[in-house]
Amino acid sequence: MQVKKFEAKTIKEALEMVKRQMGPDAIILSAKDNSQRFGLVGESTVEVTAAISEKTLQKKRYVESKMTEKRKEQFQSSPASVQKQIIERSIEGEQMTFPAATARHRASIPYVDIQDEPNELERRTSSDNLREHLEQRISRSEVAQQRGAQREVVSDQSSQTISGLRSEVAQLKSILSQIQNEKRPTQGFYPGADFGIPFPLSFAFQHLRNSGLTDLIASEIVRAIQNEIPENRLSNKPLVFSFIAKHLLNEIMLVEHPFFKKIHCFVGTNAQGKTLTLVKIASHLVLNLKKSVLIISVDNSKIGAREQLKTYAQLLNASFVALENIDEWADVVQEINRVDYVLVDFPGSSLVHVNEIESMKQLLPPFPNQMTVHHVASLAGKDADIQRMAEKYLRIGIDDLIFTFLDQTQQYGTIFNVQQRLGLPVHSFGVGPKVPEDFELATKERIVDLILNVEKITQTEMKERNSHGVTS
């Protein structure tokens, strides 16, 4: 058996290459779209993997060796069915010593025929081939029985042949039934095939997956928009992306009033950017919103953390307090009442043990009605790790998500993955190291732009999207 890959701009060109090099009896193992670049003007190629038995390929090459170059070119350009007839007739006419197909080989399931038009290839599924083969076997069985009845001679050998054919027909029916009952296409046929996504929308699934969305969430989004777009426009990338944008805008959850409550606590593991995020928000409140701020540190585990916060507080003309234990919260009540906002820096913890969770809960300010707890997570980490840690912090009562280090990743789909799984809204972003420039409150449009990374939808396209793409 020889297996080979063929790559061309279209499925028709790839199949033509298969037919010319391997002949009409090649088996099509798979076909997939190889996108070089996703986006509004992406180009792609089609890769077809085909196989052929050595014996069948040898027949084809033998027949071609007897032809002139002109005749050979005509032969290779002929439809698959014509090539088959030429090969069979040439071999039968010369009575070659070439091993002919045995009865056992003829009884096996035939190779998938290579069609000349891509639309016909797409319609011709494995079940179609089995159905055709099944009908041929039934027909042969009926003819054998009719001839036997006419001659009124049914030998033991004929009876065994008919019995064998009937057994084979029963097996083929069983195989055909299994294929027809299979709801999903073959895994790996093209991106999203194993999730039931049609081929024209495979580019959208792959784009979302490349942006960091999980396969499951990406497939859910594509399937959700599939029925909203006319079937003949599923390959229109700008239109499809506009529907995906609409879906994301409806699904993304944001904090409606980022600074509604007075006390803001920042929690998370080490190296997530908690302290830097606190400083950026303090700068935003003082410099942009003209508010008074008190910075409190309950982190006595990291060397230099308190000195760093105290220095920033002095630069911002903000108050600073360091607490050693939970009993000291009562000592800062008057200080809290004198300012507009209180920002609390917590120690980094992985919450491995139950006692760590309880200790973290005890460090929280004793003012639950005035408090918001932000979970700070770096997008430079792995999606699964971010989710797992956020789930741990749910035990202490986090209210929303802050994502940092946006400048160190391209996997922005993690933002949508985590907030969808946990049901928590997004508060803000830490874009880079600069204070206060690299801080921004989260917006739905910003998240969509990060995930899709395509040109903004024009007003005309928005109208088209809202009218379900009826006009272009």
C-alpha positions in Angstrom: 0.0 0.0 0.0 1.3 3.4 -1.0 0.1 6.5 0.9 0.8 10.0 -0.4 -0.3 13.6 0.3 -1.3 16.1 -2.4 -1.7 19.8 -1.9 -3.4 22.2 -4.2 -5.4 25.5 -4.2 -8.7 23.7 -4.6 -10.2 20.3 -3.9 -10.7 19.8 -7.6 -7.0 20.4 -8.4 -5.9 18.1 -5.6 -8.2 15.3 -6.8 -6.9 15.7 -10.3 -3.4 15.2 -9.0 -4.5 12.0 -7.2 -6.1 10.7 -10.3 -3.1 11.4 -12.5 -0.5 9.9 -10.2 -2.4 7.1 -8.5 -5.2 6.2 -10.8 -9.0 5.9 -10.5 -8.9 3.3 -7.8 -7.2 5.4 -5.2 -8.7 5.6 -1.7 -9.2 9.1 -0.3 -8.1 8.8 3.3 -8.7 12.4 4.3 -9.0 16.0 3.0 -8.4 19.1 5.1 -8.0 22.8 4.7 -4.5 24.2 5.4 -5.0 27.8 6.1 -1.8 29.9 5.9 -3.3 32.9 7.6 -6.6 33.5 9.1 -8.4 36.8 9.0 -10.3 38.8 6.4 -7.9 38.1 3.5 -6.5 34.7 4.4 -5.4 32.2 1.7 -5.6 28.5 2.1 -4.8 25.3 0.3 -6.4 21.9 0.4 -4.5 18.8 1.4 -5.7 15.4 0.2 -4.3 12.1 1.5 -4.8 9.1 -0.8 -3.7 5.5 -0.8 -3.4 2.8 -3.5 -2.4 -0.9 -3.4 0.9 -1.8 -5.1 -0.9 -4.3 -7.4 -3.5 -1.7 -8.6 -0.8 1.0 -9.1 1.3 -1.5 -11.1 -1.6 -2.2 -13.4 -2.0 1.5 -14.1 1.7 2.0 -14.7 1.8 -1.0 -17.0 -1.0 0.3 -19.2 0.5 3.8 -19.4 3.9 2.3 -20.4 2.2 0.9 -23.6 0.9 4.4 -24.6 2.4 7.2 -26.5 2.9 10.5 -24.7 -0.1 12.0 -26.4 -2.3 9.1 -25.6 -1.0 9.0 -22.0 -1.9 12.6 -21.5 -5.4 12.0 -22.9 -5.7 8.9 -20.6 -4.7 10.9 -17.4 -7.1 13.7 -18.3 -10.0 11.3 -18.7 -12.7 10.8 -16.1 -12.0 8.2 -13.4 -14.7 5.8 -14.9 -13.1 6.0 -18.3 -9.6 5.3 -16.9 -11.0 2.2 -15.2 -12.5 0.9 -18.4 -9.2 1.5 -20.3 -7.1 -0.3 -17.7 -9.5 -3.3 -17.4 -9.8 -3.7 -21.2 -6.1 -3.3 -21.8 -5.2 -6.0 -19.2 -7.9 -8.4 -20.3 -7.0 -7.9 -24.0 -3.3 -8.8 -23.5 -4.0 -11.6 -21.1 -1.2 -10.4 -18.8 0.5 -12.6 -16.3 -0.3 -9.7 -14.0 -2.3 -11.1 -11.0 -6.0 -10.6 -11.7 -8.4 -9.7 -9.0 -9.3 -12.9 -7.1 -12.8 -13.8 -6.0 -11.8 -12.8 -2.5 -10.6 -9.5 -3.7 -13.7 -8.8 -5.7 -15.8 -9.6 -2.7 -14.1 -6.9 -0.6 -15.4 -3.3 -0.4 -14.2 -1.4 -3.5 -12.0 1.6 -3.4 -13.7 5.0 -3.3 -13.9 6.3 -6.8 -12.2 9.6 -7.5 -14.7 12.0 -8.9 -13.9 14.8 -11.4 -16.0 17.6 -9.7 -15.5 18.6 -6.0 -19.3 18.9 -5.4 -19.8 15.3 -6.5 -17.0 14.2 -4.2 -18.5 15.9 -1.3 -21.9 14.3 -2.0 -20.4 10.8 -2.5 -19.9 9.6 1.1 -18.7 6.3 2.4 -22.3 5.2 2.9 -23.1 6.0 -0.8 -20.3 3.7 -1.9 -21.4 0.9 0.4 -25.0 1.4 -0.8 -23.9 1.1 -4.4 -21.8 -2.0 -3.6 -24.7 -3.5 -1.7 -27.1 -3.1 -4.6 -24.6 -4.7 -7.0 -24.2 -7.7 -4.7 -27.9 -8.1 -4.3 -28.3 -7.8 -8.1 -25.7 -10.4 -8.6 -27.3 -12.7 -6.1 -30.7 -12.4 -7.8 -29.2 -13.0 -11.3 -27.5 -16.1 -10.0 -30.8 -17.4 -8.5 -32.7 -16.6 -11.7 -30.2 -18.5 -13.9 -30.3 -21.4 -11.5 -34.1 -21.5 -11.7 -34.1 -21.3 -15.5 -31.6 -24.2 -15.8 -33.3 -26.0 -12.9 -29.8 -27.0 -11.8 -28.5 -25.8 -8.5 -25.2 -27.4 -7.6 -23.8 -27.5 -4.2 -21.2 -25.0 -5.3 -23.9 -22.5 -6.5 -25.8 -22.8 -3.3 -22.6 -22.1 -1.3 -21.9 -19.0 -3.5 -25.4 -17.6 -3.0 -25.2 -18.3 0.7 -21.9 -16.6 0.9 -23.3 -13.6 -1.0 -26.2 -13.3 1.3 -23.9 -13.4 4.3 -21.8 -10.7 2.7 -24.9 -8.6 2.0 -25.9 -8.9 5.6 -22.5 -7.8 6.8 -22.6 -4.8 4.4 -26.0 -3.8 5.6 -24.7 -3.8 9.2 -21.7 -1.6 8.2 -24.0 0.7 6.3 -26.3 1.0 9.3 -23.4 1.9 11.5 -22.2 4.6 9.1 -25.7 6.1 8.8 -26.2 6.2 12.5 -22.9 8.0 13.1 -23.8 11.6 13.8 -20.4 13.2 13.6 -17.9 13.2 10.7 -14.6 11.4 10.9 -12.3 13.0 13.5 -9.6 15.1 12.0 -11.2 15.4 8.5 -11.0 19.2 8.9 -10.9 21.7 11.8 -14.1 21.3 13.8 -15.4 18.3 11.9 -15.5 16.2 15.1 -17.7 18.8 16.7 -20.3 18.8 13.9 -19.1 22.1 12.3 -19.6 22.3 8.5 -16.6 22.7 6.3 -17.3 26.3 5.2 -17.2 27.4 8.9 -14.0 25.5 9.7 -11.9 28.7 9.3 -13.9 30.4 12.0 -13.5 27.4 14.4 -9.7 27.4 13.7 -9.4 31.2 14.2 -11.1 31.0 17.6 -9.0 28.1 18.6 -5.8 29.9 17.6 -7.0 32.9 19.7 -6.9 30.6 22.8 -10.6 29.6 23.1 -11.0 25.9 24.0 -12.2 23.5 21.3 -15.5 23.1 23.1 -16.3 26.8 23.6 -15.1 27.6 20.0 -17.4 24.9 18.6 -20.3 26.2 20.7 -19.9 29.7 19.3 -19.7 28.5 15.7 -22.7 26.3 16.0 -24.6 29.1 17.7 -24.2 31.4 14.7 -24.5 28.8 12.0 -28.3 28.9 11.8 -28.3 32.7 11.6 -26.3 32.9 8.4 -27.7 31.8 5.0 -26.1 28.6 3.9 -24.7 30.1 0.7 -22.8 32.7 2.7 -21.1 30.6 5.3 -17.7 31.2 3.6 -18.1 35.0 3.8 -15.4 35.7 6.4 -16.3 39.3 7.2 -20.0 38.3 7.6 -19.2 35.3 9.8 -16.8 37.3 12.0 -19.5 39.9 12.5 -21.9 37.3 13.7 -19.2 35.9 16.1 -18.6 39.4 17.4 -22.3 39.8 18.0 -22.4 36.5 19.9 -19.4 37.4 22.0 -20.8 40.9 22.8 -24.0 39.1 24.2 -22.0 36.5 26.2 -19.2 38.6 27.7 -19.8 39.6 31.4 -18.4 42.9 32.7 -18.5 44.6 36.1 -21.1 47.3 35.6 -19.8 49.7 38.2 -16.0 49.0 38.7 -15.7 51.4 41.7 -19.1 51.2 43.2 -17.9 49.9 46.6 -15.4 51.6 48.8 -12.9 48.8 49.7 -11.1 46.8 47.0 -9.1 43.7 47.9 -6.5 42.2 45.4 -5.9 38.4 45.8 -4.2 35.7 43.7 -1.0 33.6 43.6 2.5 35.0 43.4 3.8 36.7 40.3 0.4 37.6 39.0 0.9 41.4 39.2 -1.4 42.1 42.2 0.7 44.8 43.7 1.3 46.6 40.4 -2.4 46.4 39.6 -3.2 47.9 42.9 -0.8 50.8 42.2 -2.2 51.4 38.7 -5.8 51.5 40.1 -4.7 53.9 42.9 -3.1 56.1 40.3 -6.2 56.1 38.2 -8.4 57.0 41.1 -6.1 59.8 42.3 -4.9 61.3 39.0 -7.9 60.7 36.7 -10.9 60.6 39.1 -9.5 63.0 41.7 -10.3 60.7 44.6 -8.6 60.2 48.0 -7.1 56.8 48.5 -5.9 54.7 51.5 -3.5 51.8 50.6 -3.4 49.0 53.2 -0.9 46.0 53.1 -1.6 42.8 54.9 1.2 41.1 53.0 4.1 40.5 55.4 5.5 37.5 53.4 7.2 39.2 50.5 10.4 41.1 51.2 10.2 44.7 50.2 6.5 44.6 49.2 5.4 47.0 51.9 8.3 49.5 51.3 7.4 49.5 47.6 3.7 50.2 48.3 4.6 52.9 50.8 6.8 54.6 48.2 4.0 54.6 45.6 1.6 56.0 48.2 3.9 58.9 49.0 4.3 59.7 45.2 0.5 59.7 44.9 -0.1 61.7 48.1 -2.1 58.7 49.4 -2.3 57.3 52.9 -0.6 54.0 53.7 -1.1 51.5 56.5 0.5 48.1 57.2 -1.4 45.6 59.2 0.2 42.7 61.1 -2.9 40.8 62.1 -6.7 40.9 61.8 -7.2 42.6 65.1 -5.6 45.8 63.8 -8.5 46.4 61.4 -10.4 48.1 64.2 -7.5 50.6 64.5 -7.9 51.9 61.0 -11.7 52.4 60.9 -11.3 56.2 61.3 -8.7 56.3 58.5 -11.0 54.3 56.2 -13.9 56.7 56.9 -11.7 59.7 55.9 -11.0 58.6 52.3 -13.0 57.8 49.2 -11.4 54.4 48.4 -9.4 51.8 50.3 -7.1 49.4 48.3 -5.9 46.3 50.2 -2.8 44.2 49.0 -3.0 40.5 50.0 -0.1 38.0 50.1 0.2 35.6 47.2 -1.0 32.1 48.0 -1.8 28.9 46.1 -4.3 27.9 48.7 -2.9 24.3 48.7 -4.1 23.5 52.2 -7.5 24.2 53.9 -5.8 26.3 56.6 -4.5 28.6 54.0 -8.0 29.3 52.8 -9.2 30.0 56.3 -6.2 32.3 57.0 -7.0 34.3 53.8 -10.7 34.6 54.8 -9.6 36.0 58.2 -7.4 38.6 56.6 -10.4 40.1 54.7 -11.7 43.5 56.0 -14.6 43.1 58.4 -16.8 45.3 56.2 -18.5 42.8 53.7 -21.1 45.2 52.5 -18.5 47.8 51.4 -16.0 45.3 50.0 -15.1 43.9 46.5 -12.6 41.1 46.1 -10.7 41.1 42.8 -8.9 37.9 41.6 -5.8 38.9 39.7 -4.5 36.5 37.1 -1.7 36.8 34.5 -2.5 35.8 30.9 1.1 34.7 30.6 0.0 31.5 32.4 -1.7 28.5 31.1 -5.5 28.5 30.6 -6.0 25.4 32.8 -3.8 26.8 35.6 -5.6 30.1 35.6 -9.0 28.4 35.8 -7.9 26.0 38.5 -6.5 28.8 40.7 -9.6 31.0 40.3 -11.7 28.0 41.3 -9.7 27.8 44.5 -10.2 31.5 45.3 -14.0 31.1 44.8 -13.9 29.6 48.3 -12.9 32.9 49.8 -15.6 34.8 47.8 -14.0 36.6 44.8 -16.3 38.9 42.9 -14.6 39.5 39.6 -11.5 39.0 37.5 -8.6 41.2 36.6 -6.3 40.0 33.8 -2.7 41.2 33.7 0.3 40.9 31.3 -1.7 41.3 28.1 1.5 42.3 26.4 3.0 38.9 27.0 0.5 36.7 25.2 -1.7 36.2 22.1 -4.0 33.7 23.8 -6.7 36.2 24.6 -9.4 33.6 24.4 -8.5 32.7 28.0 -10.4 35.8 29.1 -13.6 34.4 27.7 -12.8 30.8 28.7 -12.4 31.6 32.4 -15.2 34.0 32.8 -17.6 31.6 31.1 -16.6 28.7 33.2 -16.7 30.5 36.5 -19.6 32.9 35.7 -17.6 35.9 36.9 -17.5 39.3 35.3 -14.3 41.0 34.0 -13.2 44.1 35.9 -10.1 45.5 34.1 -6.7 44.8 32.4 -3.1 45.3 33.1 -1.6 45.9 29.7 2.0 46.4 30.5 4.5 47.6 33.2 3.9 51.4 32.9 2.1 53.2 35.7 -0.6 54.4 35.3 -0.7 54.2 31.5 -0.9 50.4 31.2 -4.3 50.1 32.9 -7.7 50.0 31.4 -11.2 49.1 32.5 -12.6 46.1 30.6 -15.1 46.7 27.8 -16.9 44.2 25.6 -15.6 45.7 22.5 -12.0 45.5 23.7 -12.3 41.8 24.5 -13.9 41.0 21.1 -11.1 42.9 19.4 -8.5 40.9 21.3 -10.1 37.6 20.5 -11.0 38.1 16.8 -8.1 40.4 15.8 -9.9 41.5 12.7 -10.9 44.9 11.3 -13.8 46.6 13.1 -17.2 46.0 11.6 -18.4 48.9 9.6 -21.9 50.4 10.1 -23.0 48.8 6.9 -21.9 45.3 8.0 -23.6 45.9 11.4 -26.9 46.6 9.6 -26.3 43.5 7.5 -25.6 41.4 10.5 -28.7 42.6 12.3 -30.8 41.8 9.2 -29.3 38.2 9.2 -27.1 38.9 6.2 -29.9 39.2 3.6 -28.1 42.0 1.8 -24.4 42.5 1.1 
